[in-house]
């Protein structure tokens, strides 16, 4: 049975519940519509449910997960839904579970103050709140849409997360073949001292080459693996570009600078919990 049904509107796997606010509207899944994003090419979108409905669904499955991810198919924290996402984040406190959220958005002062208040509540309840900020490139044109805030502003957001007690995570995801190593070097250098964990990720590309045409222009992927996604039940066969050169560089850089590097979030979260004795 597919996970996006009346009974399973979201996803639970590996003790993680993955939810979101769903598509932005009937024709647009996300505010940013990044050209490389697999949601544009066969990844099944989550359901668009109200906060009480999300909470009710999670309550029913509460024994099946230890952490909640607000991520996956859309940037729930991007405008115009930032305040709704913050309300969801605060509401999830009722479940007494750790939470990880991922965003490319940069919150304004009012929303950042609200997030700071929410973070205090998580800390008071001895719950871990992970703020994952995505930066895919630094100088490469056309990789991130124009409405995505500048990487410098997202770096500053990681700093604010750290200051307010949110565990900051840098997501350099996915590795895109036309993004040079120098971009990854810049991103790592700019975030040094701000994050404990860096996440990389393979790039999943549709066999119809929709994402390649939007992202690579005239460049073609030469080395890839045909596979299904390990983190979704869409049953589609994808081209997986592993970005070995980028991965090796980032992994070695992180090792030299005593920063954790993982290609998947699950082992990263486990390691961070070990460090905090949880």
Residue pairs with C-beta under 8 A, 6 or more apart in sequence:
1 8
2 8
2 44
2 233
3 9
3 10
3 11
3 44
3 233
4 44
4 45
4 46
4 47
9 46
9 47
9 49
9 57
10 17
10 18
10 19
10 20
10 46
10 47
10 54
10 57
11 17
11 18
11 46
11 72
11 232
11 233
12 18
12 61
12 64
12 65
13 231
14 266
15 64
15 65
15 66
15 67
16 65
16 66
16 67
16 68
16 69
16 266
17 58
17 61
17 64
17 65
17 67
17 68
17 69
17 97
18 46
18 68
18 69
18 71
18 72
19 46
19 54
19 57
19 58
19 68
19 69
19 70
19 72
20 46
20 70
20 71
20 72
20 73
20 74
20 76
21 48
21 74
21 76
21 81
21 84
21 85
21 88
22 45
22 46
22 47
22 48
22 49
22 73
22 74
23 29
23 30
23 45
23 48
23 73
23 74
24 30
24 31
24 74
24 81
29 39
29 40
29 45
29 73
29 74
30 37
30 39
30 73
30 74
30 75
30 78
31 74
31 75
31 78
31 79
31 80
31 81
31 105
31 147
32 75
32 78
32 104
32 144
32 145
32 147
32 148
33 40
33 145
34 104
34 136
34 143
34 144
34 145
34 148
35 142
35 143
35 145
35 211
35 214
35 215
36 136
36 143
36 174
36 176
36 203
36 211
36 214
36 215
37 211
38 204
38 205
38 206
38 211
38 229
38 238
39 45
39 73
39 74
40 210
40 211
40 214
41 205
41 206
41 208
41 210
41 211
42 206
42 234
42 236
42 238
43 73
43 229
43 232
43 234
43 236
44 73
44 232
44 233
44 234
45 73
45 74
46 72
46 73
46 74
49 57
51 84
51 87
51 88
51 91
54 88
55 91
55 92
55 94
55 95
58 65
58 68
58 92
58 95
59 95
62 95
62 97
65 97
66 97
66 98
67 97
67 98
67 99
67 100
67 128
67 269
68 92
68 95
68 97
68 98
68 99
68 100
69 99
69 100
69 101
69 102
69 265
70 76
70 77
70 85
70 88
70 89
70 99
70 100
70 101
70 102
71 100
71 101
71 102
71 132
75 102
75 103
75 104
75 105
76 84
76 85
76 88
76 101
76 103
77 85
77 86
77 101
77 103
77 105
77 107
78 103
78 104
78 105
79 105
82 105
82 107
82 108
82 111
83 111
83 114
85 101
86 111
86 114
86 115
86 118
89 99
89 101
89 115
89 118
90 118
90 121
92 99
93 118
93 121
93 122
93 125
93 127
96 125
96 127
97 127
98 127
98 128
98 129
98 130
98 269
98 273
99 122
99 127
99 128
99 129
99 130
100 129
100 130
100 131
100 132
100 169
100 265
100 269
101 130
101 131
101 132
102 132
102 133
102 134
102 171
103 131
103 132
103 133
103 134
104 133
104 134
104 135
104 144
104 148
104 149
104 154
105 149
106 149
106 153
106 154
106 156
106 157
107 115
107 157
112 160
115 164
115 166
116 164
118 129
119 129
119 164
119 165
119 166
120 164
120 165
122 128
122 129
122 165
123 129
123 165
128 167
128 272
128 273
128 276
128 278
129 165
129 166
129 167
130 166
130 167
130 169
130 269
130 272
131 158
131 161
131 166
131 167
131 168
131 169
132 169
132 170
132 171
132 199
132 265
133 154
133 155
133 157
133 158
133 161
133 168
133 169
133 170
133 171
134 154
134 171
134 172
134 173
135 151
135 154
135 155
135 170
135 171
135 172
135 187
135 191
136 143
136 144
136 172
136 173
136 174
136 176
136 179
137 143
137 144
137 151
137 176
137 179
137 183
137 187
138 151
138 183
138 186
138 187
138 190
139 180
139 182
139 183
139 186
140 176
140 178
140 179
140 180
140 183
142 215
142 217
143 176
143 178
143 179
143 215
151 187
151 190
152 190
155 190
155 191
155 194
158 168
158 170
158 191
158 194
158 195
159 168
159 194
161 167
161 168
162 168
162 194
162 195
167 196
167 272
168 194
168 195
168 196
169 195
169 196
169 197
169 198
169 199
169 265
169 268
170 187
170 188
170 191
170 194
170 195
170 197
170 198
170 199
171 198
171 199
171 201
172 184
172 187
172 188
172 198
172 199
172 200
172 201
172 250
173 199
173 200
173 201
174 200
174 201
174 202
174 203
174 204
174 241
174 243
175 200
175 201
175 202
175 203
175 241
175 242
175 243
175 246
175 247
176 203
176 215
176 243
177 203
177 216
177 219
177 221
177 241
177 243
178 215
178 216
178 217
178 219
179 246
181 245
181 246
181 249
184 246
184 249
184 250
184 253
185 249
185 253
188 198
188 250
188 253
188 254
188 257
188 259
191 198
192 257
192 259
195 259
196 259
196 260
196 272
196 275
197 259
197 260
197 261
197 262
197 268
197 271
197 272
198 250
198 254
198 259
198 260
198 261
198 262
199 261
199 262
199 263
199 264
199 265
199 268
200 243
200 246
200 247
200 250
200 251
200 261
200 262
200 263
201 263
201 264
202 240
202 241
202 242
202 243
202 263
203 240
203 241
203 243
204 229
204 238
204 239
204 240
204 241
205 211
205 212
205 221
205 224
205 238
205 239
205 240
205 241
206 236
206 238
206 239
207 226
207 237
207 238
207 239
212 219
212 220
212 221
221 239
221 241
223 241
223 242
224 239
224 240
224 241
224 242
225 239
225 240
225 242
226 237
226 238
226 239
226 240
227 237
227 238
227 240
228 234
228 235
228 236
228 237
228 238
229 236
229 238
247 263
250 261
251 261
253 259
254 260
254 261
255 261
260 268
260 271
260 272
262 268
262 271
